[in-house]
Amino acid sequence: MAKEELNAFLGSNTVYEGKLVFEGSVHIDGKFTGEITSEGTLVIGKGAVVDGTFNVGELMLSGQLTGDVVAKRRVVVHSSGVLEGRLRTPSLLTEEGGIIEGQITMRAPAQRPEQPKD
């Protein structure tokens, strides 16, 4: 993962409901319910519980996530991570102990057809 600016940190005693849009990176250790949209990186810490719809550049999961996830670049499910729901990403890494329960779709981003050279 490229070094991105950490724009927000939702601590372990934080409960948030709603819509979150960000650039860079956001780290959640608390509870979140809602929708997250970003081209950046979403980091879900070991004690975090999140539920909703997630459309991000990258997802780093160490906690529990329930919902629909679209990650444009990649998803990493660490050994303590649990993902329940639908996942779409071109690249997936699951460490031993990580759990994915649901539907996974992995497709490379659409490639443009080559243009004929004159």
N, CA, C and O atoms as CSV, one atom per row, in Angstrom:
chain,resi,resn,atom,element,x,y,z
A,1,MET,N,N,0.845,-1.178,0.000
A,1,MET,CA,C,0.000,0.000,0.000
A,1,MET,C,C,0.886,1.234,0.000
A,1,MET,O,O,1.819,1.342,0.795
A,2,ALA,N,N,0.593,2.143,-0.878
A,2,ALA,CA,C,1.322,3.398,-0.925
A,2,ALA,C,C,1.000,4.200,0.324
A,2,ALA,O,O,-0.112,4.119,0.846
A,3,LYS,N,N,1.965,4.973,0.807
A,3,LYS,CA,C,1.759,5.808,1.973
A,3,LYS,C,C,0.756,6.907,1.648
A,3,LYS,O,O,1.022,7.770,0.811
A,4,GLU,N,N,-0.393,6.873,2.309
A,4,GLU,CA,C,-1.413,7.894,2.101
A,4,GLU,C,C,-1.591,8.674,3.399
A,4,GLU,O,O,-1.316,8.171,4.488
A,5,GLU,N,N,-2.045,9.877,3.262
A,5,GLU,CA,C,-2.310,10.716,4.413
A,5,GLU,C,C,-3.490,10.156,5.189
A,5,GLU,O,O,-4.531,9.862,4.601
A,6,LEU,N,N,-3.344,10.002,6.518
A,6,LEU,CA,C,-4.439,9.560,7.372
A,6,LEU,C,C,-5.333,10.760,7.639
A,6,LEU,O,O,-4.943,11.688,8.347
A,7,ASN,N,N,-6.534,10.738,7.070
A,7,ASN,CA,C,-7.430,11.880,7.186
A,7,ASN,C,C,-8.342,11.819,8.400
A,7,ASN,O,O,-8.776,12.856,8.902
A,8,ALA,N,N,-8.640,10.602,8.883
A,8,ALA,CA,C,-9.511,10.476,10.044
A,8,ALA,C,C,-9.238,9.166,10.752
A,8,ALA,O,O,-8.859,8.169,10.136
A,9,PHE,N,N,-9.439,9.190,12.068
A,9,PHE,CA,C,-9.304,7.998,12.891
A,9,PHE,C,C,-10.511,7.948,13.801
A,9,PHE,O,O,-10.689,8.821,14.650
A,10,LEU,N,N,-11.348,6.925,13.631
A,10,LEU,CA,C,-12.513,6.739,14.491
A,10,LEU,C,C,-12.123,5.714,15.543
A,10,LEU,O,O,-12.013,4.526,15.240
A,11,GLY,N,N,-11.914,6.162,16.774
A,11,GLY,CA,C,-11.399,5.319,17.847
A,11,GLY,C,C,-12.352,4.238,18.301
A,11,GLY,O,O,-13.502,4.178,17.865
A,12,SER,N,N,-11.858,3.378,19.192
A,12,SER,CA,C,-12.608,2.200,19.625
A,12,SER,C,C,-13.914,2.533,20.344
A,12,SER,O,O,-14.826,1.706,20.351
A,13,ASN,N,N,-14.031,3.695,20.939
A,13,ASN,CA,C,-15.270,4.070,21.633
A,13,ASN,C,C,-16.185,4.927,20.763
A,13,ASN,O,O,-17.129,5.535,21.267
A,14,THR,N,N,-15.912,4.977,19.465
A,14,THR,CA,C,-16.681,5.802,18.540
A,14,THR,C,C,-17.780,4.985,17.887
A,14,THR,O,O,-17.557,3.857,17.448
A,15,VAL,N,N,-18.990,5.577,17.829
A,15,VAL,CA,C,-20.108,4.982,17.100
A,15,VAL,C,C,-20.552,6.017,16.085
A,15,VAL,O,O,-20.885,7.146,16.446
A,16,TYR,N,N,-20.558,5.632,14.806
A,16,TYR,CA,C,-20.892,6.579,13.745
A,16,TYR,C,C,-21.891,5.936,12.797
A,16,TYR,O,O,-21.739,4.775,12.417
A,17,GLU,N,N,-22.915,6.697,12.416
A,17,GLU,CA,C,-23.884,6.257,11.430
A,17,GLU,C,C,-24.010,7.337,10.374
A,17,GLU,O,O,-24.098,8.522,10.695
A,18,GLY,N,N,-24.018,6.923,9.097
A,18,GLY,CA,C,-24.189,7.902,8.039
A,18,GLY,C,C,-23.358,7.612,6.826
A,18,GLY,O,O,-23.057,6.461,6.511
A,19,LYS,N,N,-22.987,8.692,6.140
A,19,LYS,CA,C,-22.218,8.592,4.906
A,19,LYS,C,C,-20.865,9.255,5.113
A,19,LYS,O,O,-20.780,10.366,5.635
A,20,LEU,N,N,-19.806,8.559,4.698
A,20,LEU,CA,C,-18.456,9.077,4.845
A,20,LEU,C,C,-17.782,9.083,3.485
A,20,LEU,O,O,-17.694,8.047,2.828
A,21,VAL,N,N,-17.305,10.249,3.060
A,21,VAL,CA,C,-16.567,10.404,1.805
A,21,VAL,C,C,-15.217,11.005,2.187
A,21,VAL,O,O,-15.161,11.985,2.929
A,22,PHE,N,N,-14.121,10.415,1.678
A,22,PHE,CA,C,-12.803,10.918,2.058
A,22,PHE,C,C,-11.790,10.706,0.955
A,22,PHE,O,O,-12.014,9.936,0.020
A,23,GLU,N,N,-10.665,11.405,1.079
A,23,GLU,CA,C,-9.482,11.193,0.260
A,23,GLU,C,C,-8.386,10.719,1.192
A,23,GLU,O,O,-8.435,10.988,2.392
A,24,GLY,N,N,-7.406,10.024,0.663
A,24,GLY,CA,C,-6.312,9.550,1.506
A,24,GLY,C,C,-6.685,8.258,2.191
A,24,GLY,O,O,-7.034,7.275,1.537
A,25,SER,N,N,-6.609,8.260,3.527
A,25,SER,CA,C,-6.828,7.043,4.300
A,25,SER,C,C,-7.657,7.352,5.543
A,25,SER,O,O,-7.488,8.394,6.177
A,26,VAL,N,N,-8.552,6.430,5.878
A,26,VAL,CA,C,-9.340,6.528,7.103
A,26,VAL,C,C,-9.206,5.212,7.852
A,26,VAL,O,O,-9.278,4.139,7.252
A,27,HIS,N,N,-9.009,5.296,9.169
A,27,HIS,CA,C,-8.857,4.129,10.032
A,27,HIS,C,C,-10.032,4.095,11.000
A,27,HIS,O,O,-10.292,5.069,11.707
A,28,ILE,N,N,-10.744,2.964,11.029
A,28,ILE,CA,C,-11.890,2.814,11.935
A,28,ILE,C,C,-11.573,1.705,12.933
A,28,ILE,O,O,-11.239,0.585,12.545
A,29,ASP,N,N,-11.681,2.027,14.218
A,29,ASP,CA,C,-11.548,1.034,15.283
A,29,ASP,C,C,-12.853,0.872,16.053
A,29,ASP,O,O,-12.971,-0.033,16.879
A,30,GLY,N,N,-13.826,1.729,15.797
A,30,GLY,CA,C,-15.097,1.685,16.508
A,30,GLY,C,C,-16.174,0.998,15.700
A,30,GLY,O,O,-15.913,0.048,14.961
A,31,LYS,N,N,-17.411,1.505,15.856
A,31,LYS,CA,C,-18.557,0.949,15.138
A,31,LYS,C,C,-19.024,1.952,14.096
A,31,LYS,O,O,-19.152,3.144,14.375
A,32,PHE,N,N,-19.275,1.454,12.892
A,32,PHE,CA,C,-19.735,2.303,11.797
A,32,PHE,C,C,-20.858,1.584,11.078
A,32,PHE,O,O,-20.763,0.392,10.784
A,33,THR,N,N,-21.931,2.326,10.796
A,33,THR,CA,C,-23.033,1.814,9.990
A,33,THR,C,C,-23.354,2.861,8.944
A,33,THR,O,O,-23.586,4.024,9.274
A,34,GLY,N,N,-23.370,2.450,7.673
A,34,GLY,CA,C,-23.703,3.406,6.628
A,34,GLY,C,C,-22.992,3.133,5.330
A,34,GLY,O,O,-22.821,1.985,4.919
A,35,GLU,N,N,-22.574,4.224,4.681
A,35,GLU,CA,C,-21.968,4.157,3.362
A,35,GLU,C,C,-20.625,4.880,3.375
A,35,GLU,O,O,-20.504,5.977,3.920
A,36,ILE,N,N,-19.619,4.252,2.769
A,36,ILE,CA,C,-18.302,4.873,2.651
A,36,ILE,C,C,-17.894,4.858,1.188
A,36,ILE,O,O,-17.975,3.828,0.518
A,37,THR,N,N,-17.453,6.018,0.698
A,37,THR,CA,C,-17.009,6.161,-0.681
A,37,THR,C,C,-15.670,6.872,-0.697
A,37,THR,O,O,-15.510,7.928,-0.085
A,38,SER,N,N,-14.693,6.280,-1.412
A,38,SER,CA,C,-13.376,6.899,-1.503
A,38,SER,C,C,-12.528,6.198,-2.547
A,38,SER,O,O,-12.696,5.005,-2.799
A,39,GLU,N,N,-11.617,6.948,-3.152
A,39,GLU,CA,C,-10.587,6.351,-4.010
A,39,GLU,C,C,-9.407,5.913,-3.159
A,39,GLU,O,O,-8.502,5.240,-3.654
A,40,GLY,N,N,-9.405,6.283,-1.892
A,40,GLY,CA,C,-8.302,6.007,-0.986
A,40,GLY,C,C,-8.420,4.661,-0.301
A,40,GLY,O,O,-9.055,3.737,-0.810
A,41,THR,N,N,-7.783,4.566,0.886
A,41,THR,CA,C,-7.686,3.317,1.628
A,41,THR,C,C,-8.530,3.371,2.892
A,41,THR,O,O,-8.435,4.313,3.679
A,42,LEU,N,N,-9.351,2.356,3.074
A,42,LEU,CA,C,-10.133,2.191,4.292
A,42,LEU,C,C,-9.476,1.102,5.124
A,42,LEU,O,O,-9.318,-0.032,4.670
A,43,VAL,N,N,-9.092,1.456,6.353
A,43,VAL,CA,C,-8.471,0.504,7.268
A,43,VAL,C,C,-9.470,0.233,8.382
A,43,VAL,O,O,-9.886,1.151,9.090
A,44,ILE,N,N,-9.853,-1.023,8.535
A,44,ILE,CA,C,-10.791,-1.413,9.583
A,44,ILE,C,C,-9.993,-2.214,10.605
A,44,ILE,O,O,-9.536,-3.324,10.331
A,45,GLY,N,N,-9.836,-1.625,11.789
A,45,GLY,CA,C,-9.000,-2.202,12.833
A,45,GLY,C,C,-9.584,-3.448,13.470
A,45,GLY,O,O,-10.737,-3.806,13.228
A,46,LYS,N,N,-8.775,-4.102,14.287
A,46,LYS,CA,C,-9.101,-5.402,14.865
A,46,LYS,C,C,-10.400,-5.413,15.668
A,46,LYS,O,O,-11.142,-6.393,15.600
A,47,GLY,N,N,-10.692,-4.374,16.413
A,47,GLY,CA,C,-11.896,-4.356,17.234
A,47,GLY,C,C,-13.097,-3.721,16.565
A,47,GLY,O,O,-14.167,-3.640,17.170
A,48,ALA,N,N,-12.947,-3.272,15.342
A,48,ALA,CA,C,-14.009,-2.535,14.650
A,48,ALA,C,C,-15.131,-3.460,14.181
A,48,ALA,O,O,-14.909,-4.623,13.845
A,49,VAL,N,N,-16.353,-2.898,14.171
A,49,VAL,CA,C,-17.526,-3.576,13.633
A,49,VAL,C,C,-18.182,-2.590,12.681
A,49,VAL,O,O,-18.671,-1.545,13.110
A,50,VAL,N,N,-18.197,-2.915,11.383
A,50,VAL,CA,C,-18.770,-2.014,10.385
A,50,VAL,C,C,-19.819,-2.750,9.568
A,50,VAL,O,O,-19.717,-3.953,9.327
A,51,ASP,N,N,-20.827,-1.999,9.148
A,51,ASP,CA,C,-21.944,-2.574,8.404
A,51,ASP,C,C,-22.400,-1.543,7.391
A,51,ASP,O,O,-22.626,-0.384,7.737
A,52,GLY,N,N,-22.538,-1.966,6.125
A,52,GLY,CA,C,-23.023,-1.018,5.135
A,52,GLY,C,C,-22.554,-1.318,3.736
A,52,GLY,O,O,-22.354,-2.471,3.352
A,53,THR,N,N,-22.381,-0.236,2.973
A,53,THR,CA,C,-21.959,-0.289,1.581
A,53,THR,C,C,-20.646,0.465,1.461
A,53,THR,O,O,-20.532,1.607,1.908
A,54,PHE,N,N,-19.653,-0.180,0.855
A,54,PHE,CA,C,-18.312,0.377,0.812
A,54,PHE,C,C,-17.797,0.358,-0.619
A,54,PHE,O,O,-17.750,-0.698,-1.251
A,55,ASN,N,N,-17.412,1.519,-1.132
A,55,ASN,CA,C,-16.847,1.649,-2.467
A,55,ASN,C,C,-15.549,2.421,-2.302
A,55,ASN,O,O,-15.555,3.648,-2.202
A,56,VAL,N,N,-14.422,1.688,-2.274
A,56,VAL,CA,C,-13.131,2.284,-1.931
A,56,VAL,C,C,-12.048,1.856,-2.917
A,56,VAL,O,O,-12.248,0.952,-3.728
A,57,GLY,N,N,-10.906,2.518,-2.832
A,57,GLY,CA,C,-9.755,2.117,-3.630
A,57,GLY,C,C,-9.145,0.838,-3.091
A,57,GLY,O,O,-8.901,-0.109,-3.839
A,58,GLU,N,N,-8.894,0.817,-1.761
A,58,GLU,CA,C,-8.325,-0.349,-1.099
A,58,GLU,C,C,-9.008,-0.545,0.245
A,58,GLU,O,O,-9.449,0.413,0.880
A,59,LEU,N,N,-9.089,-1.802,0.667
A,59,LEU,CA,C,-9.636,-2.142,1.973
A,59,LEU,C,C,-8.633,-3.011,2.698
A,59,LEU,O,O,-8.183,-4.024,2.162
A,60,MET,N,N,-8.276,-2.621,3.922
A,60,MET,CA,C,-7.426,-3.405,4.806
A,60,MET,C,C,-8.297,-3.790,5.999
A,60,MET,O,O,-8.653,-2.932,6.807
A,61,LEU,N,N,-8.644,-5.075,6.116
A,61,LEU,CA,C,-9.634,-5.510,7.096
A,61,LEU,C,C,-9.012,-6.382,8.178
A,61,LEU,O,O,-8.473,-7.453,7.902
A,62,SER,N,N,-9.098,-5.902,9.414
A,62,SER,CA,C,-8.672,-6.684,10.577
A,62,SER,C,C,-9.839,-6.926,11.522
A,62,SER,O,O,-9.743,-7.773,12.410
A,63,GLY,N,N,-10.936,-6.199,11.351
A,63,GLY,CA,C,-12.118,-6.335,12.200
A,63,GLY,C,C,-13.224,-7.082,11.489
A,63,GLY,O,O,-12.974,-7.962,10.666
A,64,GLN,N,N,-14.475,-6.711,11.825
A,64,GLN,CA,C,-15.632,-7.383,11.248
A,64,GLN,C,C,-16.383,-6.430,10.332
A,64,GLN,O,O,-16.727,-5.317,10.730
A,65,LEU,N,N,-16.637,-6.873,9.100
A,65,LEU,CA,C,-17.356,-6.074,8.115
A,65,LEU,C,C,-18.515,-6.903,7.570
A,65,LEU,O,O,-18.343,-8.055,7.172
A,66,THR,N,N,-19.700,-6.289,7.561
A,66,THR,CA,C,-20.877,-6.912,6.972
A,66,THR,C,C,-21.423,-5.959,5.927
A,66,THR,O,O,-21.659,-4.787,6.223
A,67,GLY,N,N,-21.631,-6.449,4.690
A,67,GLY,CA,C,-22.199,-5.586,3.660
A,67,GLY,C,C,-21.625,-5.847,2.287
A,67,GLY,O,O,-21.067,-6.910,2.016
A,68,ASP,N,N,-21.771,-4.858,1.427
A,68,ASP,CA,C,-21.302,-4.919,0.046
A,68,ASP,C,C,-20.047,-4.080,-0.098
A,68,ASP,O,O,-20.014,-2.917,0.303
A,69,VAL,N,N,-19.002,-4.687,-0.683
A,69,VAL,CA,C,-17.718,-4.006,-0.843
A,69,VAL,C,C,-17.299,-4.031,-2.305
A,69,VAL,O,O,-17.293,-5.082,-2.946
A,70,VAL,N,N,-16.949,-2.857,-2.821
A,70,VAL,CA,C,-16.277,-2.738,-4.108
A,70,VAL,C,C,-14.956,-2.045,-3.818
A,70,VAL,O,O,-14.933,-0.919,-3.322
A,71,ALA,N,N,-13.844,-2.729,-4.134
A,71,ALA,CA,C,-12.508,-2.149,-3.953
A,71,ALA,C,C,-11.838,-2.117,-5.322
A,71,ALA,O,O,-11.627,-3.158,-5.944
A,72,LYS,N,N,-11.510,-0.935,-5.778
A,72,LYS,CA,C,-10.982,-0.764,-7.139
A,72,LYS,C,C,-9.588,-1.352,-7.332
A,72,LYS,O,O,-9.254,-1.795,-8.431
A,73,ARG,N,N,-8.761,-1.364,-6.270
A,73,ARG,CA,C,-7.393,-1.866,-6.412
A,73,ARG,C,C,-7.187,-3.217,-5.728
A,73,ARG,O,O,-6.757,-4.176,-6.369
A,74,ARG,N,N,-7.489,-3.300,-4.430
A,74,ARG,CA,C,-7.263,-4.566,-3.738
A,74,ARG,C,C,-7.933,-4.590,-2.371
A,74,ARG,O,O,-8.332,-3.564,-1.821
A,75,VAL,N,N,-8.039,-5.821,-1.844
A,75,VAL,CA,C,-8.551,-6.064,-0.499
A,75,VAL,C,C,-7.567,-6.986,0.203
A,75,VAL,O,O,-7.115,-7.979,-0.367
A,76,VAL,N,N,-7.236,-6.648,1.454
A,76,VAL,CA,C,-6.418,-7.510,2.293
A,76,VAL,C,C,-7.249,-7.844,3.534
A,76,VAL,O,O,-7.650,-6.955,4.285
A,77,VAL,N,N,-7.503,-9.152,3.736
A,77,VAL,CA,C,-8.198,-9.613,4.938
A,77,VAL,C,C,-7.136,-10.224,5.841
A,77,VAL,O,O,-6.592,-11.290,5.550
A,78,HIS,N,N,-6.851,-9.538,6.934
A,78,HIS,CA,C,-5.833,-10.008,7.870
A,78,HIS,C,C,-6.376,-11.175,8.692
A,78,HIS,O,O,-7.565,-11.485,8.619
A,79,SER,N,N,-5.522,-11.814,9.462
A,79,SER,CA,C,-5.881,-13.035,10.190
A,79,SER,C,C,-7.073,-12.863,11.131
A,79,SER,O,O,-7.794,-13.827,11.387
A,80,SER,N,N,-7.292,-11.672,11.642
A,80,SER,CA,C,-8.419,-11.421,12.554
A,80,SER,C,C,-9.644,-10.871,11.820
A,80,SER,O,O,-10.672,-10.620,12.450
A,81,GLY,N,N,-9.556,-10.680,10.506
A,81,GLY,CA,C,-10.632,-10.071,9.729
A,81,GLY,C,C,-11.748,-11.044,9.387
A,81,GLY,O,O,-11.515,-12.226,9.134
A,82,VAL,N,N,-12.983,-10.508,9.387
A,82,VAL,CA,C,-14.166,-11.267,9.001
A,82,VAL,C,C,-14.974,-10.406,8.049
A,82,VAL,O,O,-15.380,-9.299,8.400
A,83,LEU,N,N,-15.210,-10.910,6.843
A,83,LEU,CA,C,-16.015,-10.195,5.856
A,83,LEU,C,C,-17.228,-11.063,5.527
A,83,LEU,O,O,-17.086,-12.194,5.062
A,84,GLU,N,N,-18.422,-10.521,5.774
A,84,GLU,CA,C,-19.667,-11.217,5.456
A,84,GLU,C,C,-20.431,-10.365,4.470
A,84,GLU,O,O,-20.822,-9.241,4.786
A,85,GLY,N,N,-20.650,-10.900,3.258
A,85,GLY,CA,C,-21.384,-10.131,2.261
A,85,GLY,C,C,-20.841,-10.358,0.870
A,85,GLY,O,O,-20.287,-11.412,0.559
A,86,ARG,N,N,-21.010,-9.346,0.040
A,86,ARG,CA,C,-20.534,-9.419,-1.348
A,86,ARG,C,C,-19.280,-8.587,-1.498
A,86,ARG,O,O,-19.181,-7.482,-0.966
A,87,LEU,N,N,-18.319,-9.137,-2.233
A,87,LEU,CA,C,-17.034,-8.471,-2.440
A,87,LEU,C,C,-16.693,-8.501,-3.924
A,87,LEU,O,O,-16.774,-9.543,-4.574
A,88,ARG,N,N,-16.305,-7.329,-4.451
A,88,ARG,CA,C,-15.821,-7.230,-5.831
A,88,ARG,C,C,-14.515,-6.460,-5.812
A,88,ARG,O,O,-14.457,-5.316,-5.360
A,89,THR,N,N,-13.450,-7.111,-6.317
A,89,THR,CA,C,-12.120,-6.506,-6.344
A,89,THR,C,C,-11.257,-7.250,-7.352
A,89,THR,O,O,-11.465,-8.445,-7.562
A,90,PRO,N,N,-10.290,-6.580,-7.985
A,90,PRO,CA,C,-9.390,-7.293,-8.895
A,90,PRO,C,C,-8.287,-8.063,-8.178
A,90,PRO,O,O,-7.666,-8.942,-8.776
A,91,SER,N,N,-8.028,-7.749,-6.896
A,91,SER,CA,C,-6.928,-8.375,-6.174
A,91,SER,C,C,-7.347,-8.629,-4.730
A,91,SER,O,O,-7.839,-7.728,-4.051
A,92,LEU,N,N,-7.147,-9.871,-4.264
A,92,LEU,CA,C,-7.570,-10.257,-2.917
A,92,LEU,C,C,-6.462,-11.052,-2.249
A,92,LEU,O,O,-5.925,-11.998,-2.826
A,93,LEU,N,N,-6.122,-10.656,-1.018
A,93,LEU,CA,C,-5.167,-11.387,-0.201
A,93,LEU,C,C,-5.860,-11.700,1.120
A,93,LEU,O,O,-6.348,-10.798,1.800
A,94,THR,N,N,-5.901,-12.982,1.482
A,94,THR,CA,C,-6.483,-13.388,2.754
A,94,THR,C,C,-5.424,-14.121,3.552
A,94,THR,O,O,-4.921,-15.163,3.132
A,95,GLU,N,N,-5.091,-13.565,4.711
A,95,GLU,CA,C,-4.128,-14.228,5.583
A,95,GLU,C,C,-4.783,-15.440,6.230
A,95,GLU,O,O,-6.006,-15.508,6.349
A,96,GLU,N,N,-3.948,-16.408,6.652
A,96,GLU,CA,C,-4.464,-17.571,7.353
A,96,GLU,C,C,-5.244,-17.117,8.582
A,96,GLU,O,O,-4.736,-16.338,9.389
A,97,GLY,N,N,-6.469,-17.599,8.724
A,97,GLY,CA,C,-7.335,-17.205,9.827
A,97,GLY,C,C,-8.377,-16.187,9.412
A,97,GLY,O,O,-9.422,-16.083,10.055
A,98,GLY,N,N,-8.122,-15.435,8.357
A,98,GLY,CA,C,-9.101,-14.482,7.848
A,98,GLY,C,C,-10.306,-15.225,7.283
A,98,GLY,O,O,-10.168,-16.307,6.713
A,99,ILE,N,N,-11.494,-14.631,7.449
A,99,ILE,CA,C,-12.729,-15.292,7.040
A,99,ILE,C,C,-13.479,-14.428,6.040
A,99,ILE,O,O,-13.653,-13.225,6.239
A,100,ILE,N,N,-13.921,-15.067,4.955
A,100,ILE,CA,C,-14.804,-14.422,3.993
A,100,ILE,C,C,-16.002,-15.338,3.810
A,100,ILE,O,O,-15.849,-16.493,3.413
A,101,GLU,N,N,-17.197,-14.826,4.099
A,101,GLU,CA,C,-18.433,-15.580,3.974
A,101,GLU,C,C,-19.343,-14.791,3.054
A,101,GLU,O,O,-19.847,-13.732,3.429
A,102,GLY,N,N,-19.556,-15.309,1.836
A,102,GLY,CA,C,-20.408,-14.588,0.905
A,102,GLY,C,C,-19.975,-14.800,-0.519
A,102,GLY,O,O,-19.437,-15.852,-0.866
A,103,GLN,N,N,-20.206,-13.808,-1.341
A,103,GLN,CA,C,-19.923,-13.890,-2.772
A,103,GLN,C,C,-18.718,-13.019,-3.110
A,103,GLN,O,O,-18.627,-11.867,-2.687
A,104,ILE,N,N,-17.790,-13.595,-3.883
A,104,ILE,CA,C,-16.595,-12.860,-4.306
A,104,ILE,C,C,-16.564,-12.823,-5.829
A,104,ILE,O,O,-16.737,-13.847,-6.489
A,105,THR,N,N,-16.342,-11.638,-6.376
A,105,THR,CA,C,-16.153,-11.468,-7.812
A,105,THR,C,C,-14.816,-10.787,-8.016
A,105,THR,O,O,-14.563,-9.707,-7.482
A,106,MET,N,N,-13.953,-11.440,-8.803
A,106,MET,CA,C,-12.627,-10.876,-9.071
A,106,MET,C,C,-12.446,-10.742,-10.567
A,106,MET,O,O,-12.422,-11.736,-11.293
A,107,ARG,N,N,-12.322,-9.535,-11.015
A,107,ARG,CA,C,-12.077,-9.260,-12.427
A,107,ARG,C,C,-11.078,-8.120,-12.516
A,107,ARG,O,O,-11.129,-7.155,-11.753
A,108,ALA,N,N,-10.164,-8.263,-13.473
A,108,ALA,CA,C,-9.219,-7.182,-13.726
A,108,ALA,C,C,-9.991,-6.002,-14.296
A,108,ALA,O,O,-11.008,-6.194,-14.962
A,109,PRO,N,N,-9.528,-4.794,-14.047
A,109,PRO,CA,C,-10.190,-3.638,-14.650
A,109,PRO,C,C,-10.255,-3.801,-16.166
A,109,PRO,O,O,-9.343,-4.357,-16.779
A,110,ALA,N,N,-11.310,-3.326,-16.748
A,110,ALA,CA,C,-11.495,-3.456,-18.206
A,110,ALA,C,C,-10.328,-2.817,-18.931
A,110,ALA,O,O,-9.931,-1.691,-18.634
A,111,GLN,N,N,-9.780,-3.558,-19.893
A,111,GLN,CA,C,-8.661,-3.046,-20.668
A,111,GLN,C,C,-9.188,-2.480,-21.983
A,111,GLN,O,O,-10.116,-3.021,-22.584
A,112,ARG,N,N,-8.591,-1.405,-22.404
A,112,ARG,CA,C,-8.986,-0.772,-23.664
A,112,ARG,C,C,-8.399,-1.565,-24.808
A,112,ARG,O,O,-7.239,-1.974,-24.745
A,113,PRO,N,N,-9.176,-1.793,-25.854
A,113,PRO,CA,C,-8.614,-2.501,-27.013
A,113,PRO,C,C,-7.511,-1.678,-27.654
A,113,PRO,O,O,-7.557,-0.447,-27.664
A,114,GLU,N,N,-6.514,-2.382,-28.193
A,114,GLU,CA,C,-5.406,-1.680,-28.846
A,114,GLU,C,C,-5.899,-0.990,-30.096
A,114,GLU,O,O,-6.712,-1.526,-30.848
A,115,GLN,N,N,-5.397,0.191,-30.300
A,115,GLN,CA,C,-5.749,0.963,-31.494
A,115,GLN,C,C,-4.784,0.600,-32.611
A,115,GLN,O,O,-3.580,0.494,-32.377
A,116,PRO,N,N,-5.298,0.409,-33.825
A,116,PRO,CA,C,-4.387,0.101,-34.943
A,116,PRO,C,C,-3.447,1.281,-35.194
A,116,PRO,O,O,-3.836,2.444,-35.087
A,117,LYS,N,N,-2.206,0.949,-35.529
A,117,LYS,CA,C,-1.221,1.997,-35.828
A,117,LYS,C,C,-1.271,2.303,-37.317
A,117,LYS,O,O,-1.373,1.401,-38.148
A,118,ASP,N,N,-1.200,3.572,-37.635
A,118,ASP,CA,C,-1.231,4.001,-39.045
A,118,ASP,C,C,0.123,3.906,-39.692
A,118,ASP,O,O,0.267,4.229,-40.872
